[in-house]
Amino acid sequence: MSILRTYARLWVDDLDQALPLLRKLVGREPDIRFAFDNVKAAAIGHFLVIEVPLEERAQYPASATVVVSDLDELTRQLAAHGGRITVPEAKSEVSRFLYARHVDGAEIEYVEWTPDLVQRIIG
């Protein structure tokens, strides 16, 4: 299992307003854009830009989003090192993901992309 990418989370009130500056700073278009429930998000450079109503942000407690090559192995390693899953695995159109708390209290969203997405973004 390896870490393929780590994203800093940027919480915004309006995704479409946030993206022009980030396009300029990063020098490219978002790699991914997706939506679910009341969430809209885009991955651009090493930022995961997330638009969600302020009152709902507490539902997504992770300090970072980490893309891994094998979510099952990540789950085994997490348990072996005293961590625990705080939000069970779920699926989206491009990934499997879960939220976990490390033994030291760090909260991370772990994501395993589909092979197509790994090939397109990571190469």
SEPA-342085 format. One record per residue (C-alpha): x negated, y negated, z negated. Coordinates in steps of 0.25 Angstrom, whole numbers, padded with zeros to 4 digits, always signed. Each point is the difference from the previous one (the first is absolute). Layout:
<rs>
XYZ
...
</rs>
This chain:
<rs>
+0000+0000+0000
-0005-0014+0003
+0005-0014-0001
+0002-0005+0014
+0004-0015-0003
+0003-0008-0012
+0010-0012+0001
+0001-0012-0009
+0015-0003-0002
+0005-0014+0003
+0014-0003-0005
+0007-0010+0008
+0014-0006+0001
+0000+0000+0015
-0008+0010+0009
+0002-0008+0013
-0005-0013-0007
-0013+0007-0006
-0005+0008+0013
-0004-0012+0008
-0011-0004-0009
-0004+0014-0003
-0001+0003+0015
-0009-0012+0001
-0009+0004-0012
-0001+0015+0004
-0001-0003+0015
+0011+0010+0004
+0014+0005+0000
+0006+0009-0011
-0004+0015+0001
+0014+0004-0005
+0013-0007-0003
+0011+0007-0007
+0012-0002-0009
+0008+0008-0010
+0011-0003-0009
-0002-0015-0004
-0015+0001+0004
-0007-0006+0012
-0015+0003+0002
-0011-0002+0009
-0015+0006-0001
-0010-0010+0006
-0014+0001-0002
-0002+0005-0015
+0013-0007-0004
+0013+0007-0002
+0010-0012+0000
+0013+0003-0007
+0013-0008+0001
+0010+0005-0011
+0009-0009-0009
-0007-0005-0012
+0010+0007-0009
-0004+0014+0006
-0015-0001+0000
-0001+0007-0013
+0005+0013+0007
-0014+0000+0007
-0010-0001-0011
-0013+0004+0007
-0012-0009+0001
-0005+0006+0013
+0005+0009+0011
-0011+0011+0003
+0001+0008+0013
-0005+0014-0002
-0003+0012+0009
+0008+0010-0009
+0011-0004-0009
+0001+0014-0006
-0015+0001-0004
+0001-0014-0005
+0011+0005-0009
-0008+0011-0005
-0012-0009-0003
+0009-0010-0007
+0005+0011-0010
-0014+0006-0002
-0004-0014-0005
+0011-0003-0009
+0009-0009+0010
+0014+0002+0002
+0010-0003+0011
+0010-0011-0003
+0008+0000+0012
+0002+0013+0007
-0004+0003+0014
+0008-0006+0011
+0000-0001+0015
+0001-0011+0010
-0001+0001+0015
-0015-0002+0000
-0005+0006-0013
+0002+0008-0013
-0002-0009-0013
+0000+0000-0015
-0003-0009-0011
-0010+0005-0011
-0006-0005-0013
-0014+0003-0003
-0004+0004-0014
-0006-0014-0002
+0014-0006+0003
-0003-0005+0015
+0012+0002+0009
-0002+0003+0014
+0009+0004+0012
-0006+0011+0008
+0003+0002+0014
-0002+0011+0010
+0002-0005+0014
+0005+0009+0012
-0012+0005+0009
+0005-0009+0011
-0002-0012-0009
-0013+0004-0005
-0005+0002+0014
+0005-0014+0004
-0005-0008-0011
-0012+0007-0006
-0004+0007+0013
</rs>
